[in-house]
């Protein structure tokens, strides 16, 4: 038998998984500080639910992994976390609103495989359902600021409003049938040269003078307040004014502190998905070296109600964090810090922070194991030699996994109840009792 992974999947080795887990733990911690509760929905859903008219659309259905159970029912693997969330809301009509939830889990898409795109990947969503108040939108942005501050990644959060873009289309008298194409084209501005976007719009039947006028407005510069003031003079439609009012209101709630991620009013930010109805936002690395967004979302007041049918409205706002790109940026940051820190390894290859070596193994291993349990009980992450490799091989083993500390437990140390602790980075050694070891490492 040839051992192979399924196409479009990959194994995540411990040193990558540790970084990824730290990212997820940071997100979970911050979500819960803001009163968001965890939700878990099944990986397998009924196909008719995920294929509903207001779900992911025909394009994404082509990439859905489909199957039948033994009862011949049509099932599939979820392709995102949003549609199962809509289904959950519909099946639980007595939930008190506003309802705040987060969900972190695997999703699956049977699409083309390329760099950065696999068939199994992680999504992390946080949403508020049941309020139109701009404080909810602001909370999502504050969560984003606090998260990136906690992991020390320097990002810029761009915000805009789909009502503003819709109003801009009204002012420019762009035909209804061409508006979605214009918004999708605008959304490419970070990745594609302006000239290419202009050509694309002209090939879609947008006159050159309209394209020139569009880009004149999109290129409005200045501070957030200056942009708002300039646009109020340029735009007159009711939708545009409503969008500008909402942005101004939002910015009042997210006045950033010096160390918070900067919030920038970006007039060209569109987020191509048609279900957005108000605020939209994305976060990018501030240095511009990584062009893809690290997270993105917005307000979608109609999607859940349309999906479920009936007359009840479910206003909602949320954001999805890209576990994969954020983990990549974290790893790059650790590598950069490693170079500055005289080459010392900052990327963990194991969660172990202390490795215990019994000397000699046959005489000391039983008592060493009891000390290891004491240290674990105190909250330390401890491993020990399990096979009697000897001092030299054990030190090489600890080095190969970048374990920061090694503890030698010999017969003399056991008598004195003080053990030699070696700092594997600095090379320093000291004798400490169990309490002293815990105090130093915690």
PyMOL commands that set and color helices and strands:
alter all, ss='L'
color gray80, all
select helices_A, chain A and resi 14-33+47-50+58-61+82-91+134-150+162-171+176-186+194-203+208-218+224-234+238-253+303-308+323-340+361-377+391-400+411-416+434-441
alter helices_A, ss='H'
color red, helices_A
select strands_A, chain A and resi 37-38+44-46+66-68+74-77+99-108+120-129+155-161+262-265+279-285+295-299+316-321+354-359+382-384+405-410+419-423+429-432
alter strands_A, ss='S'
color yellow, strands_A
deselect
rebuild
show_as cartoon
